[in-house]
Amino acid sequence: MQKKMLAIVGVIVVLIIALYFVIDYKNNKALEDNPYGTNDLDQATIDQLDDPNYGNQILPDDLIEQIDNGDAVTVYYYSPICVYCQNTTPYLSPLAEDMGVDMKKLNLLEFSNEVTRFGITSTPTLVYYEDGEEVIRLEGQKTEEEYEKFFEEYVLN
């Protein structure tokens, strides 16, 4: 009886170790060529790396450079662990693409300290910058129609 119990425990331990290595391998594979420039990412970010709705990422230094250069830039500030962002992104990202808006995405879970200059206090937040200044922002979850109006009035005119 004791030998059977040890064998069962041994099999369970081997399975747990194997599962750890499979997950570790999967995460390392996902981290290759990621847009964040680091392998020290939160698991929620790793889980979104292959999702096309979270492409077109911008790093804080690149955003600051674009704003300082006076470039027009639209930025979607989000967090992978924000429920409102998880609800908004699946319709906002395709909407921006369909309307021809180059909407950059900035992951606040990874860069919350680097973006304090922008005064982002909640997610999701969509901001349009032009001539080095913030023109308009939408904070919180909005409807698809509200985002469409935002793009039409401020970004595409």
N, C-alpha and C positions, 0 to 999 in steps of 0.2 A: 504494500500500500504506500509506504513512504517513498519507494523508488518511483512509483507512478506519479506521485505528487511532485517530486523533484524533476522528473522529466517534463511534466506539464509546465512547471514554473520556468524551467530552462527554455522550453519552446517559446513561451510568452516573452521572456527576456530577449531572445534572439529576434523575435518579430518586432519588438519595440526598437531595438537597435537598428534593424533593417529599415524600419519606417523612418527613423531619424535620418539615416543616410540618404534615403530616397527624397525626403523633403529638402534636405540640405543641397542635394544635387540639383533638384528642380529650382530652388531659389538662386543658386549660383548660375545656372543656365539663364534664368530670367534677368539676372543682373548684368550679363554681358552686354556691352554697348547700350546701357541705359542712358537716358537723356540728363540724368542728374549729376554725372561726373563723379559719383562715389558709390561704393558698395555697402555703405553703412546706412541702409534704408529701413524704414519701418515696414513691417510685414504687410500692412494695409496698402502701402505704396507698391510694394513688390507684386501684390495681387492684381494691381491695375496696369502693370507695365505692358501687357499684351492687348489691352482694351483700346480700340481705336478712338473712343470718345475722350481718352486722356492723352492723346498725342499733342503735338505742337506745344510742348512745354517750353517755358522760358525760365532761365536762371535769374536770380535777383540782380546780379551785376550786369547782365545783358539788358534787363529791363531798365535799370537806372541809366545805362548808357544811351538807350533809345530815347528815353524821356529827356535826358540832358541835351541830346542832339536835336530835340524838337520834333522828333518823328511822331506821326500819329500812330497810336498803338491801343488796341483793345485787349484788356486783360481780365481773365476769369480767375479770381482767387477762390480756391476751394480747399477742402480737406477730405482725404479718402475716408475718414471716420465720421464725417458729418452726414447725418441722415438726409438733411435737406439737399446737400450737394449730390448725394447718391440718387435722389429723386429728380433733381434738376438736370444734371449732366446728360442723361440719355436723350433729352429733347433739345437742350440748348446747343450742344456740340453739333449735332446734325443740322440744326437750324442755321447756325453761323456758317457752316460749310455750304449749305444750299444757297444762302444769300451772298456768298462770296466774301464773307468777313474773315479776315485773318485774325482769329481770336486766339491769343496766347493764353496758356494756362499756367498758373503758378500754385504749386502745392504748398500750402501753409503748414502742413504737418512736418514737412522737411525743412522749411525755410522761415518759420515764424519769427525768429530773431532778426533775420536779415531784412525784413520788410516793414519794420516798425515805422519807417519814414513815410509809408503810404497810409497810415492810420486805418488799417483794416481791423474792424472790431467784431465782425461776424462773417459767417460764410453761409451760403455763397455770396460773393460780391463781384459784380461786373463793373469795370471802370474803363472809361475812354479818356485817353490823354492826347493832347495836341499842343504843339508849340511849347513843350516843356511844362504844361500845366494840366491838372485834372479838369476835364470839361464837365463830366457827369458820372454819377455812380448809381447803381441799383444794388441795394442790400437786401438779403433774405431771398427766400424762394419766391419767384414770380411765375406768372403763367407764360406760356409760349407766346401769346399775343403781346404781352408786355415787353418781352425780349425782342420780338420782331419790330415793334414800334421803336424801341431803343436803337436798334441797328439802323432803321430807316431814317430816323430823325437826326441822329448824331454821327453815326459811323459812315453811312453811305451817301450823305448829301454833299 
